[in-house]
Amino acid sequence: MSFFVYLILSKHKDRWISYVGYTNNIEKRIFLHNNSKGAKFTKGKYWKVIYSEKYSTKVEAMKNEYKLKKNYKLRSKIKLNFLKND
């Protein structure tokens, strides 16, 4: 089974906000986020996947999710790169 770490982005009150998570079914997870069934932070907003990476184990995915959540410089770089190319 594969696991994914993902970064999603949403516009809220003229600014962009991001959320990092991990899952074994990325399509289902984004559907849940966009239908207010995901994490409490993501409710009521429309989210778009701007980054995802595949891992072979849950442990790997969880470790890298934690790293991405804490690395605000990398999150900003991914976000800016996406907005520049969008």
N, C-alpha and C positions, 0 to 999 in steps of 0.2 A: 504494500500500500504506500502511496505517495502522500507527502504532506507539503503544504505551501505556506510560505510567509508572504503576506501581502501588505501593501500600503494603499489606502484609499483616500480620496480627496473629495471635499465638498465645499461649496461656497456658502458662507453664512455671514450675513450683515456686512457685505463688501470686503470680506477677507476670506482667505482659503484656510481650511482646517484639515488636518490629516489624522488618520487612525491606523494603527498597525495591529495585525492579528495573525493567527495561524489557523489552518484548517486542513482537513483531508478532502474537502469538496468545495473548491473556491466559488463555483457558480452558485451553488446553493447558499453559501455563506453571504455572498453579496446580495442575493435575492432577499435573504433575511434582514440584512442591514437596511436595505431600501424599503422594506415593508414593516419597519419598526419592530422587528422581532429579534434583532441582533443585540449587541451590547447597549447598555443604557445611554452611553455617550453618543451613539450613532442614531438614536431615534429621531424621527421627524425631519430627516435630511436626505437628499439624494446623493449617493456615493458613486464614485467612478474609480475603478482599479487603475492605478498608475504604475504599479510595480508589483511583481510577484516572482518568487523563486521557489523551485521545487527541491524537496529533500526526500531522502529515502527512509528516514526514521523520524518518529515524533520527537525524540530527544534533540536531534539536530535542529529541527524546525523551531522548537521551543527556545533553544539557546540563541539562535539567530534572530528570532522575534524579539527577545529581550535586548539583544545588542542594538537592533534597529530602533526599538522604542527609546532607548537611552541616548542614541547618537543623533542629536538634533541637527548637527551640521550635515550629516549624510541625508537625513530626511529632507532638509531644506534644499540640498543640492538636487535630489530626485524631483522634488516638487517644482523647483525653478526650471529644471530641464524639461519637464512635462509641459509647464505653462508656456515656455518659450516655443516649443514645437507644436502646440495645440492650435 
